[in-house]
Every structure is written in structure tokens, then in C-alpha cells.
Amino acid sequence: MHSMRLRSPWQVDRGDGVFQRCELPDSKQSEGPTIAYRRSFNCPTGLESTDKVWLIIHGWEGRIESLSVNGQLLDMEEHESPTRLEISTWLLRSNRIELILAATGEVGSRLTGPVELAIESLP
């Protein structure tokens, strides 16, 4: 399995409707009820029709309210950190991940670990 970290540039909206650049892990917790992250990336090159591409989120605080790839909402029920989701079906030449985290109780929300793509080559 080959993996690629989705490093900067991530963008974050801390509740004021304005996206700003941020680094992961995010050192600042949200102050509002939700925090939104997004990142664009190109499709990995050299993919075969039998390859599977996984999105791996290694750590977060709060609860994942929604996660979409190119506008396609992914099922996020019962996912714990770290989580791994297959996104092969939704990949385009140019892609966008959008992740919304919600605060839980007195705990704010933020991405606390890296996010990566993993390519699994099947025979």
C-alpha cells in the first residue's frame, strides 16, 4: 500500500464563514459549535481500474458531523479515530475534501492528526 499525506494547504473556517489557511495537526480548537476544513488535491497518477483509494483521518477532537469528497457525502456513523474510508468511486481529476467537526460537551473540535490518501493495489 502506498500512502500520501495531504499536507498544506488546508483551509479552516472557525465559525465566522471565512476560510483561512491552516496546518495539520491544527493547534487551535474551535470556539464555536462547528469547525470546517477543506482541501483540494489532484487525483493520484498511475491508478489502475482495480486500485482502491482510501482516505485516512488519523485524529480529531469532537464529532465528525459530515465528510464529503467532491460533494458526495460519506457515511460517518460509528467512526472512531483513526478512520479509513474508500473514496475511489468519487475521485475526479481535481478533488475536494470537506470535513465538518462539531464540538461535544465542553470539548471543542479540531483535526489533531494527519490526513492521508492510501492506494491499495489489488491483483
N, CA, C and O atoms as CSV, one atom per row, in Angstrom:
chain,resi,resn,atom,element,x,y,z
A,1,MET,N,N,0.850,-1.172,0.000
A,1,MET,CA,C,0.000,0.000,0.000
A,1,MET,C,C,0.896,1.235,0.000
A,1,MET,O,O,1.846,1.334,0.776
A,2,HIS,N,N,0.575,2.164,-0.879
A,2,HIS,CA,C,1.307,3.422,-0.992
A,2,HIS,C,C,0.464,4.524,-0.359
A,2,HIS,O,O,-0.739,4.595,-0.610
A,3,SER,N,N,1.073,5.387,0.460
A,3,SER,CA,C,0.287,6.459,1.079
A,3,SER,C,C,0.914,7.818,0.813
A,3,SER,O,O,2.125,7.948,0.633
A,4,MET,N,N,0.041,8.835,0.794
A,4,MET,CA,C,0.448,10.220,0.573
A,4,MET,C,C,-0.247,11.103,1.602
A,4,MET,O,O,-1.475,11.136,1.675
A,5,ARG,N,N,0.533,11.806,2.383
A,5,ARG,CA,C,-0.066,12.735,3.342
A,5,ARG,C,C,-0.600,13.955,2.620
A,5,ARG,O,O,0.039,14.500,1.720
A,6,LEU,N,N,-1.772,14.367,3.031
A,6,LEU,CA,C,-2.361,15.597,2.495
A,6,LEU,C,C,-1.938,16.744,3.407
A,6,LEU,O,O,-2.665,17.148,4.315
A,7,ARG,N,N,-0.753,17.247,3.139
A,7,ARG,CA,C,-0.196,18.343,3.937
A,7,ARG,C,C,-0.842,19.659,3.506
A,7,ARG,O,O,-1.880,19.656,2.844
A,8,SER,N,N,-0.247,20.748,3.869
A,8,SER,CA,C,-0.772,22.062,3.495
A,8,SER,C,C,-0.875,22.166,1.990
A,8,SER,O,O,-0.108,21.513,1.283
A,9,PRO,N,N,-1.785,22.953,1.479
A,9,PRO,CA,C,-2.595,23.956,2.173
A,9,PRO,C,C,-3.989,23.448,2.527
A,9,PRO,O,O,-4.792,23.182,1.632
A,10,TRP,N,N,-4.283,23.312,3.798
A,10,TRP,CA,C,-5.636,23.079,4.279
A,10,TRP,C,C,-6.246,24.451,4.539
A,10,TRP,O,O,-5.535,25.426,4.784
A,11,GLN,N,N,-7.567,24.509,4.482
A,11,GLN,CA,C,-8.277,25.724,4.837
A,11,GLN,C,C,-9.239,25.397,5.962
A,11,GLN,O,O,-9.791,24.298,6.019
A,12,VAL,N,N,-9.440,26.357,6.858
A,12,VAL,CA,C,-10.320,26.146,8.003
A,12,VAL,C,C,-11.246,27.350,8.172
A,12,VAL,O,O,-10.838,28.499,8.008
A,13,ASP,N,N,-12.500,27.055,8.503
A,13,ASP,CA,C,-13.495,28.073,8.864
A,13,ASP,C,C,-13.847,27.801,10.320
A,13,ASP,O,O,-14.459,26.781,10.636
A,14,ARG,N,N,-13.467,28.697,11.189
A,14,ARG,CA,C,-13.672,28.509,12.628
A,14,ARG,C,C,-15.027,29.025,13.090
A,14,ARG,O,O,-15.222,29.264,14.282
A,15,GLY,N,N,-15.967,29.200,12.161
A,15,GLY,CA,C,-17.319,29.588,12.535
A,15,GLY,C,C,-17.725,30.975,12.090
A,15,GLY,O,O,-18.864,31.387,12.307
A,16,ASP,N,N,-16.801,31.708,11.465
A,16,ASP,CA,C,-17.146,33.061,11.033
A,16,ASP,C,C,-17.422,33.149,9.536
A,16,ASP,O,O,-17.619,34.244,9.009
A,17,GLY,N,N,-17.440,32.006,8.842
A,17,GLY,CA,C,-17.740,31.981,7.414
A,17,GLY,C,C,-16.556,32.305,6.518
A,17,GLY,O,O,-16.703,32.377,5.298
A,18,VAL,N,N,-15.390,32.501,7.107
A,18,VAL,CA,C,-14.192,32.843,6.340
A,18,VAL,C,C,-13.182,31.699,6.449
A,18,VAL,O,O,-12.790,31.305,7.548
A,19,PHE,N,N,-12.767,31.172,5.294
A,19,PHE,CA,C,-11.758,30.116,5.298
A,19,PHE,C,C,-10.376,30.739,5.287
A,19,PHE,O,O,-10.087,31.639,4.498
A,20,GLN,N,N,-9.520,30.241,6.184
A,20,GLN,CA,C,-8.133,30.689,6.286
A,20,GLN,C,C,-7.219,29.475,6.223
A,20,GLN,O,O,-7.637,28.359,6.530
A,21,ARG,N,N,-6.005,29.689,5.834
A,21,ARG,CA,C,-5.017,28.621,5.727
A,21,ARG,C,C,-4.670,28.080,7.121
A,21,ARG,O,O,-4.589,28.837,8.088
A,22,CYS,N,N,-4.465,26.760,7.209
A,22,CYS,CA,C,-4.029,26.170,8.479
A,22,CYS,C,C,-3.139,24.967,8.203
A,22,CYS,O,O,-3.139,24.412,7.105
A,23,GLU,N,N,-2.394,24.585,9.201
A,23,GLU,CA,C,-1.523,23.412,9.168
A,23,GLU,C,C,-2.174,22.308,9.993
A,23,GLU,O,O,-2.913,22.581,10.939
A,24,LEU,N,N,-1.895,21.065,9.628
A,24,LEU,CA,C,-2.340,19.926,10.430
A,24,LEU,C,C,-1.131,19.289,11.094
A,24,LEU,O,O,-0.083,19.169,10.459
A,25,PRO,N,N,-1.240,18.880,12.339
A,25,PRO,CA,C,-2.424,18.980,13.191
A,25,PRO,C,C,-2.720,20.436,13.545
A,25,PRO,O,O,-1.814,21.255,13.697
A,26,ASP,N,N,-4.007,20.731,13.671
A,26,ASP,CA,C,-4.472,22.075,13.977
A,26,ASP,C,C,-4.276,22.320,15.472
A,26,ASP,O,O,-4.796,21.573,16.300
A,27,SER,N,N,-3.535,23.354,15.809
A,27,SER,CA,C,-3.233,23.618,17.219
A,27,SER,C,C,-4.314,24.430,17.923
A,27,SER,O,O,-4.267,24.595,19.142
A,28,LYS,N,N,-5.286,24.939,17.171
A,28,LYS,CA,C,-6.312,25.799,17.766
A,28,LYS,C,C,-7.670,25.100,17.749
A,28,LYS,O,O,-8.168,24.728,16.686
A,29,GLN,N,N,-8.266,24.923,18.922
A,29,GLN,CA,C,-9.611,24.340,18.996
A,29,GLN,C,C,-10.644,25.354,18.534
A,29,GLN,O,O,-10.426,26.564,18.600
A,30,SER,N,N,-11.781,24.832,18.063
A,30,SER,CA,C,-12.867,25.723,17.678
A,30,SER,C,C,-13.435,26.384,18.917
A,30,SER,O,O,-13.428,25.815,20.009
A,31,GLU,N,N,-13.922,27.583,18.728
A,31,GLU,CA,C,-14.598,28.269,19.825
A,31,GLU,C,C,-16.105,28.192,19.656
A,31,GLU,O,O,-16.851,28.409,20.611
A,32,GLY,N,N,-16.557,27.885,18.452
A,32,GLY,CA,C,-17.979,27.782,18.160
A,32,GLY,C,C,-18.424,26.331,18.147
A,32,GLY,O,O,-17.652,25.435,18.488
A,33,PRO,N,N,-19.668,26.100,17.753
A,33,PRO,CA,C,-20.211,24.740,17.765
A,33,PRO,C,C,-19.638,23.836,16.675
A,33,PRO,O,O,-19.631,22.615,16.832
A,34,THR,N,N,-19.152,24.422,15.560
A,34,THR,CA,C,-18.584,23.603,14.488
A,34,THR,C,C,-17.330,24.267,13.924
A,34,THR,O,O,-17.089,25.462,14.100
A,35,ILE,N,N,-16.546,23.440,13.240
A,35,ILE,CA,C,-15.360,23.906,12.535
A,35,ILE,C,C,-15.317,23.134,11.219
A,35,ILE,O,O,-15.577,21.931,11.190
A,36,ALA,N,N,-14.987,23.829,10.131
A,36,ALA,CA,C,-14.978,23.203,8.812
A,36,ALA,C,C,-13.576,23.243,8.225
A,36,ALA,O,O,-12.890,24.264,8.281
A,37,TYR,N,N,-13.167,22.118,7.662
A,37,TYR,CA,C,-11.883,22.011,6.976
A,37,TYR,C,C,-12.141,21.629,5.528
A,37,TYR,O,O,-13.098,20.921,5.216
A,38,ARG,N,N,-11.266,22.112,4.649
A,38,ARG,CA,C,-11.336,21.662,3.266
A,38,ARG,C,C,-9.943,21.679,2.659
A,38,ARG,O,O,-9.059,22.435,3.061
A,39,ARG,N,N,-9.793,20.802,1.666
A,39,ARG,CA,C,-8.520,20.723,0.946
A,39,ARG,C,C,-8.777,20.176,-0.443
A,39,ARG,O,O,-9.546,19.232,-0.624
A,40,SER,N,N,-8.129,20.777,-1.411
A,40,SER,CA,C,-8.197,20.296,-2.784
A,40,SER,C,C,-6.939,19.502,-3.087
A,40,SER,O,O,-5.880,19.753,-2.512
A,41,PHE,N,N,-7.064,18.539,-3.997
A,41,PHE,CA,C,-5.908,17.740,-4.407
A,41,PHE,C,C,-6.196,17.135,-5.773
A,41,PHE,O,O,-7.352,16.951,-6.152
A,42,ASN,N,N,-5.138,16.830,-6.502
A,42,ASN,CA,C,-5.277,16.172,-7.790
A,42,ASN,C,C,-5.358,14.672,-7.593
A,42,ASN,O,O,-4.867,14.135,-6.600
A,43,CYS,N,N,-5.980,14.003,-8.543
A,43,CYS,CA,C,-6.083,12.550,-8.492
A,43,CYS,C,C,-4.682,11.939,-8.580
A,43,CYS,O,O,-3.875,12.365,-9.407
A,44,PRO,N,N,-4.388,10.956,-7.744
A,44,PRO,CA,C,-3.083,10.291,-7.850
A,44,PRO,C,C,-2.895,9.722,-9.259
A,44,PRO,O,O,-3.835,9.198,-9.857
A,45,THR,N,N,-1.688,9.831,-9.771
A,45,THR,CA,C,-1.404,9.340,-11.116
A,45,THR,C,C,-1.131,7.841,-11.099
A,45,THR,O,O,-0.750,7.270,-10.077
A,46,GLY,N,N,-1.333,7.230,-12.240
A,46,GLY,CA,C,-0.997,5.821,-12.410
A,46,GLY,C,C,-1.975,4.843,-11.785
A,46,GLY,O,O,-1.641,3.671,-11.610
A,47,LEU,N,N,-3.174,5.294,-11.445
A,47,LEU,CA,C,-4.153,4.385,-10.837
A,47,LEU,C,C,-4.649,3.370,-11.869
A,47,LEU,O,O,-4.921,3.719,-13.018
A,48,GLU,N,N,-4.757,2.138,-11.452
A,48,GLU,CA,C,-5.327,1.077,-12.281
A,48,GLU,C,C,-6.797,0.915,-11.908
A,48,GLU,O,O,-7.214,1.351,-10.835
A,49,SER,N,N,-7.574,0.302,-12.767
A,49,SER,CA,C,-9.009,0.134,-12.510
A,49,SER,C,C,-9.290,-0.724,-11.276
A,49,SER,O,O,-10.369,-0.637,-10.690
A,50,THR,N,N,-8.319,-1.552,-10.882
A,50,THR,CA,C,-8.514,-2.416,-9.713
A,50,THR,C,C,-7.994,-1.792,-8.415
A,50,THR,O,O,-8.174,-2.364,-7.340
A,51,ASP,N,N,-7.350,-0.620,-8.508
A,51,ASP,CA,C,-6.818,0.035,-7.313
A,51,ASP,C,C,-7.947,0.626,-6.473
A,51,ASP,O,O,-8.961,1.081,-7.002
A,52,LYS,N,N,-7.752,0.610,-5.166
A,52,LYS,CA,C,-8.674,1.264,-4.243
A,52,LYS,C,C,-7.936,2.416,-3.582
A,52,LYS,O,O,-6.778,2.283,-3.186
A,53,VAL,N,N,-8.618,3.546,-3.467
A,53,VAL,CA,C,-8.035,4.713,-2.811
A,53,VAL,C,C,-8.810,4.958,-1.522
A,53,VAL,O,O,-10.038,5.052,-1.525
A,54,TRP,N,N,-8.078,5.058,-0.435
A,54,TRP,CA,C,-8.654,5.240,0.895
A,54,TRP,C,C,-8.291,6.614,1.419
A,54,TRP,O,O,-7.173,7.086,1.211
A,55,LEU,N,N,-9.222,7.256,2.095
A,55,LEU,CA,C,-8.976,8.486,2.834
A,55,LEU,C,C,-8.845,8.082,4.296
A,55,LEU,O,O,-9.747,7.470,4.867
A,56,ILE,N,N,-7.711,8.432,4.894
A,56,ILE,CA,C,-7.467,8.067,6.291
A,56,ILE,C,C,-7.324,9.345,7.108
A,56,ILE,O,O,-6.481,10.194,6.817
A,57,ILE,N,N,-8.159,9.467,8.132
A,57,ILE,CA,C,-8.112,10.604,9.052
A,57,ILE,C,C,-7.591,10.048,10.377
A,57,ILE,O,O,-8.244,9.224,11.018
A,58,HIS,N,N,-6.414,10.508,10.775
A,58,HIS,CA,C,-5.730,9.902,11.921
A,58,HIS,C,C,-6.156,10.422,13.284
A,58,HIS,O,O,-5.957,9.729,14.282
A,59,GLY,N,N,-6.725,11.592,13.364
A,59,GLY,CA,C,-7.135,12.052,14.685
A,59,GLY,C,C,-7.938,13.339,14.644
A,59,GLY,O,O,-7.691,14.226,13.827
A,60,TRP,N,N,-8.911,13.417,15.552
A,60,TRP,CA,C,-9.725,14.621,15.680
A,60,TRP,C,C,-10.312,14.671,17.078
A,60,TRP,O,O,-10.381,13.663,17.782
A,61,GLU,N,N,-10.731,15.865,17.461
A,61,GLU,CA,C,-11.486,16.073,18.696
A,61,GLU,C,C,-12.876,16.520,18.277
A,61,GLU,O,O,-13.045,17.182,17.253
A,62,GLY,N,N,-13.854,16.156,19.064
A,62,GLY,CA,C,-15.237,16.452,18.721
A,62,GLY,C,C,-15.845,15.282,17.972
A,62,GLY,O,O,-15.404,14.142,18.111
A,63,ARG,N,N,-16.872,15.578,17.170
A,63,ARG,CA,C,-17.588,14.549,16.415
A,63,ARG,C,C,-17.625,14.960,14.956
A,63,ARG,O,O,-17.848,16.127,14.633
A,64,ILE,N,N,-17.403,13.989,14.071
A,64,ILE,CA,C,-17.496,14.291,12.647
A,64,ILE,C,C,-18.975,14.454,12.298
A,64,ILE,O,O,-19.756,13.506,12.373
A,65,GLU,N,N,-19.335,15.668,11.920
A,65,GLU,CA,C,-20.720,15.963,11.543
A,65,GLU,C,C,-20.971,15.590,10.087
A,65,GLU,O,O,-22.017,15.034,9.755
A,66,SER,N,N,-20.006,15.898,9.217
A,66,SER,CA,C,-20.123,15.495,7.815
A,66,SER,C,C,-18.752,15.453,7.161
A,66,SER,O,O,-17.824,16.156,7.561
A,67,LEU,N,N,-18.655,14.601,6.138
A,67,LEU,CA,C,-17.448,14.471,5.341
A,67,LEU,C,C,-17.885,14.240,3.912
A,67,LEU,O,O,-18.684,13.346,3.632
A,68,SER,N,N,-17.357,15.052,3.009
A,68,SER,CA,C,-17.705,14.871,1.597
A,68,SER,C,C,-16.448,14.904,0.741
A,68,SER,O,O,-15.462,15.570,1.057
A,69,VAL,N,N,-16.523,14.156,-0.357
A,69,VAL,CA,C,-15.481,14.169,-1.382
A,69,VAL,C,C,-16.186,14.569,-2.667
A,69,VAL,O,O,-17.073,13.863,-3.146
A,70,ASN,N,N,-15.787,15.699,-3.216
A,70,ASN,CA,C,-16.399,16.228,-4.436
A,70,ASN,C,C,-17.915,16.334,-4.318
A,70,ASN,O,O,-18.645,16.050,-5.268
A,71,GLY,N,N,-18.378,16.746,-3.144
A,71,GLY,CA,C,-19.808,16.930,-2.917
A,71,GLY,C,C,-20.565,15.677,-2.537
A,71,GLY,O,O,-21.746,15.756,-2.200
A,72,GLN,N,N,-19.924,14.527,-2.581
A,72,GLN,CA,C,-20.570,13.253,-2.225
A,72,GLN,C,C,-20.402,13.015,-0.720
A,72,GLN,O,O,-19.289,12.806,-0.239
A,73,LEU,N,N,-21.512,13.048,0.012
A,73,LEU,CA,C,-21.444,12.808,1.462
A,73,LEU,C,C,-21.121,11.352,1.741
A,73,LEU,O,O,-21.714,10.451,1.149
A,74,LEU,N,N,-20.182,11.128,2.642
A,74,LEU,CA,C,-19.797,9.779,3.037
A,74,LEU,C,C,-20.484,9.424,4.350
A,74,LEU,O,O,-20.745,10.301,5.173
A,75,ASP,N,N,-20.776,8.152,4.544
A,75,ASP,CA,C,-21.419,7.681,5.765
A,75,ASP,C,C,-20.404,7.725,6.907
A,75,ASP,O,O,-19.400,7.013,6.882
A,76,MET,N,N,-20.671,8.553,7.895
A,76,MET,CA,C,-19.731,8.721,9.005
A,76,MET,C,C,-20.281,8.217,10.330
A,76,MET,O,O,-19.740,8.562,11.380
A,77,GLU,N,N,-21.333,7.417,10.316
A,77,GLU,CA,C,-21.858,6.879,11.568
A,77,GLU,C,C,-20.875,5.872,12.158
A,77,GLU,O,O,-20.310,5.045,11.443
A,78,GLU,N,N,-20.686,5.954,13.447
A,78,GLU,CA,C,-19.884,4.982,14.191
A,78,GLU,C,C,-18.414,4.943,13.802
A,78,GLU,O,O,-17.777,3.900,13.943
A,79,HIS,N,N,-17.860,6.042,13.320
A,79,HIS,CA,C,-16.438,6.064,13.004
A,79,HIS,C,C,-15.658,6.637,14.171
A,79,HIS,O,O,-16.008,7.679,14.726
A,80,GLU,N,N,-14.594,5.936,14.533
A,80,GLU,CA,C,-13.707,6.390,15.592
A,80,GLU,C,C,-12.350,6.685,14.994
A,80,GLU,O,O,-12.038,6.253,13.885
A,81,SER,N,N,-11.549,7.421,15.735
A,81,SER,CA,C,-10.215,7.795,15.280
A,81,SER,C,C,-9.229,6.653,15.487
A,81,SER,O,O,-9.247,6.040,16.554
A,82,PRO,N,N,-8.382,6.341,14.534
A,82,PRO,CA,C,-8.387,6.818,13.156
A,82,PRO,C,C,-9.470,6.118,12.350
A,82,PRO,O,O,-9.945,5.045,12.719
A,83,THR,N,N,-9.848,6.742,11.246
A,83,THR,CA,C,-10.866,6.149,10.389
A,83,THR,C,C,-10.354,6.048,8.965
A,83,THR,O,O,-9.532,6.854,8.530
A,84,ARG,N,N,-10.844,5.056,8.249
A,84,ARG,CA,C,-10.407,4.787,6.877
A,84,ARG,C,C,-11.647,4.566,6.021
A,84,ARG,O,O,-12.467,3.695,6.313
A,85,LEU,N,N,-11.782,5.370,4.948
A,85,LEU,CA,C,-12.951,5.308,4.076
A,85,LEU,C,C,-12.505,5.203,2.623
A,85,LEU,O,O,-11.617,5.935,2.187
A,86,GLU,N,N,-13.118,4.299,1.882
A,86,GLU,CA,C,-12.784,4.177,0.473
A,86,GLU,C,C,-13.451,5.303,-0.307
A,86,GLU,O,O,-14.651,5.541,-0.173
A,87,ILE,N,N,-12.650,5.999,-1.130
A,87,ILE,CA,C,-13.169,7.127,-1.907
A,87,ILE,C,C,-12.937,6.943,-3.412
A,87,ILE,O,O,-13.140,7.883,-4.180
A,88,SER,N,N,-12.519,5.755,-3.843
A,88,SER,CA,C,-12.180,5.501,-5.250
A,88,SER,C,C,-13.278,5.942,-6.204
A,88,SER,O,O,-12.994,6.541,-7.241
A,89,THR,N,N,-14.511,5.658,-5.868
A,89,THR,CA,C,-15.658,5.913,-6.739
A,89,THR,C,C,-15.833,7.400,-7.053
A,89,THR,O,O,-16.308,7.747,-8.134
A,90,TRP,N,N,-15.463,8.270,-6.135
A,90,TRP,CA,C,-15.757,9.692,-6.270
A,90,TRP,C,C,-14.574,10.519,-6.758
A,90,TRP,O,O,-14.692,11.739,-6.880
A,91,LEU,N,N,-13.448,9.891,-7.037
A,91,LEU,CA,C,-12.284,10.661,-7.462
A,91,LEU,C,C,-12.442,11.191,-8.882
A,91,LEU,O,O,-12.905,10.495,-9.785
A,92,LEU,N,N,-12.044,12.442,-9.042
A,92,LEU,CA,C,-12.023,13.117,-10.333
A,92,LEU,C,C,-10.589,13.584,-10.593
A,92,LEU,O,O,-9.693,13.333,-9.787
A,93,ARG,N,N,-10.384,14.247,-11.691
A,93,ARG,CA,C,-9.040,14.767,-11.967
A,93,ARG,C,C,-8.621,15.775,-10.895
A,93,ARG,O,O,-7.475,15.769,-10.445
A,94,SER,N,N,-9.556,16.642,-10.488
A,94,SER,CA,C,-9.337,17.600,-9.412
A,94,SER,C,C,-10.383,17.316,-8.338
A,94,SER,O,O,-11.557,17.141,-8.661
A,95,ASN,N,N,-9.981,17.267,-7.067
A,95,ASN,CA,C,-10.850,16.794,-5.982
A,95,ASN,C,C,-10.862,17.762,-4.821
A,95,ASN,O,O,-9.939,18.556,-4.640
A,96,ARG,N,N,-11.943,17.680,-4.021
A,96,ARG,CA,C,-12.047,18.490,-2.811
A,96,ARG,C,C,-12.647,17.668,-1.678
A,96,ARG,O,O,-13.683,17.022,-1.835
A,97,ILE,N,N,-11.980,17.709,-0.546
A,97,ILE,CA,C,-12.477,17.106,0.698
A,97,ILE,C,C,-13.042,18.237,1.541
A,97,ILE,O,O,-12.424,19.294,1.667
A,98,GLU,N,N,-14.219,18.016,2.119
A,98,GLU,CA,C,-14.794,18.956,3.071
A,98,GLU,C,C,-15.218,18.182,4.307
A,98,GLU,O,O,-15.967,17.210,4.215
A,99,LEU,N,N,-14.740,18.615,5.455
A,99,LEU,CA,C,-14.970,17.932,6.727
A,99,LEU,C,C,-15.487,18.938,7.739
A,99,LEU,O,O,-14.880,19.988,7.949
A,100,ILE,N,N,-16.610,18.613,8.366
A,100,ILE,CA,C,-17.160,19.474,9.415
A,100,ILE,C,C,-17.158,18.692,10.719
A,100,ILE,O,O,-17.707,17.594,10.810
A,101,LEU,N,N,-16.525,19.287,11.726
A,101,LEU,CA,C,-16.474,18.698,13.063
A,101,LEU,C,C,-17.350,19.523,13.995
A,101,LEU,O,O,-17.410,20.747,13.880
A,102,ALA,N,N,-18.026,18.850,14.915
A,102,ALA,CA,C,-18.872,19.525,15.900
A,102,ALA,C,C,-18.297,19.314,17.284
A,102,ALA,O,O,-17.775,18.244,17.599
A,103,ALA,N,N,-18.397,20.339,18.103
A,103,ALA,CA,C,-17.951,20.240,19.491
A,103,ALA,C,C,-18.861,19.260,20.235
A,103,ALA,O,O,-20.048,19.149,19.929
A,104,THR,N,N,-18.299,18.561,21.203
A,104,THR,CA,C,-19.083,17.645,22.031
A,104,THR,C,C,-18.903,18.042,23.492
A,104,THR,O,O,-17.794,18.008,24.026
A,105,GLY,N,N,-20.006,18.417,24.126
A,105,GLY,CA,C,-19.925,18.842,25.519
A,105,GLY,C,C,-19.034,20.059,25.645
A,105,GLY,O,O,-19.216,21.048,24.935
A,106,GLU,N,N,-18.073,19.986,26.549
A,106,GLU,CA,C,-17.152,21.101,26.743
A,106,GLU,C,C,-15.901,20.973,25.893
A,106,GLU,O,O,-15.020,21.831,25.947
A,107,VAL,N,N,-15.816,19.894,25.100
A,107,VAL,CA,C,-14.655,19.687,24.244
A,107,VAL,C,C,-14.898,20.371,22.909
A,107,VAL,O,O,-15.910,20.123,22.254
A,108,GLY,N,N,-13.966,21.237,22.503
A,108,GLY,CA,C,-14.051,21.878,21.195
A,108,GLY,C,C,-13.782,20.847,20.116
A,108,GLY,O,O,-13.777,19.646,20.385
A,109,SER,N,N,-13.561,21.307,18.910
A,109,SER,CA,C,-13.299,20.375,17.822
A,109,SER,C,C,-12.140,20.869,16.987
A,109,SER,O,O,-11.941,22.073,16.829
A,110,ARG,N,N,-11.363,19.914,16.445
A,110,ARG,CA,C,-10.238,20.225,15.569
A,110,ARG,C,C,-9.628,18.937,15.056
A,110,ARG,O,O,-9.815,17.875,15.650
A,111,LEU,N,N,-8.902,19.026,13.957
A,111,LEU,CA,C,-8.133,17.895,13.452
A,111,LEU,C,C,-6.827,17.842,14.234
A,111,LEU,O,O,-6.069,18.812,14.255
A,112,THR,N,N,-6.570,16.720,14.868
A,112,THR,CA,C,-5.381,16.588,15.718
A,112,THR,C,C,-4.309,15.701,15.108
A,112,THR,O,O,-3.242,15.525,15.698
A,113,GLY,N,N,-4.576,15.142,13.941
A,113,GLY,CA,C,-3.614,14.262,13.302
A,113,GLY,C,C,-3.608,14.473,11.808
A,113,GLY,O,O,-4.399,15.249,11.274
A,114,PRO,N,N,-2.708,13.775,11.135
A,114,PRO,CA,C,-2.633,13.933,9.681
A,114,PRO,C,C,-3.809,13.295,8.960
A,114,PRO,O,O,-4.534,12.467,9.512
A,115,VAL,N,N,-3.973,13.703,7.719
A,115,VAL,CA,C,-4.960,13.110,6.802
A,115,VAL,C,C,-4.155,12.633,5.606
A,115,VAL,O,O,-3.274,13.341,5.118
A,116,GLU,N,N,-4.460,11.431,5.136
A,116,GLU,CA,C,-3.697,10.905,4.017
A,116,GLU,C,C,-4.557,10.095,3.055
A,116,GLU,O,O,-5.661,9.664,3.388
A,117,LEU,N,N,-4.029,9.903,1.866
A,117,LEU,CA,C,-4.600,9.003,0.890
A,117,LEU,C,C,-3.743,7.743,0.869
A,117,LEU,O,O,-2.516,7.829,0.908
A,118,ALA,N,N,-4.369,6.588,0.808
A,118,ALA,CA,C,-3.644,5.329,0.702
A,118,ALA,C,C,-4.164,4.592,-0.531
A,118,ALA,O,O,-5.372,4.464,-0.731
A,119,ILE,N,N,-3.246,4.118,-1.341
A,119,ILE,CA,C,-3.607,3.390,-2.566
A,119,ILE,C,C,-3.297,1.928,-2.360
A,119,ILE,O,O,-2.161,1.540,-2.088
A,120,GLU,N,N,-4.339,1.126,-2.496
A,120,GLU,CA,C,-4.228,-0.325,-2.341
A,120,GLU,C,C,-4.350,-0.951,-3.728
A,120,GLU,O,O,-5.397,-0.874,-4.371
A,121,SER,N,N,-3.265,-1.570,-4.173
A,121,SER,CA,C,-3.272,-2.209,-5.482
A,121,SER,C,C,-3.709,-3.651,-5.329
A,121,SER,O,O,-3.104,-4.425,-4.587
A,122,LEU,N,N,-4.772,-4.002,-6.042
A,122,LEU,CA,C,-5.303,-5.361,-5.980
A,122,LEU,C,C,-4.895,-6.098,-7.254
A,122,LEU,O,O,-4.755,-5.489,-8.315
A,123,PRO,N,N,-4.705,-7.407,-7.143
A,123,PRO,CA,C,-4.314,-8.183,-8.344
A,123,PRO,C,C,-5.428,-8.245,-9.375
A,123,PRO,O,O,-5.258,-8.854,-10.431
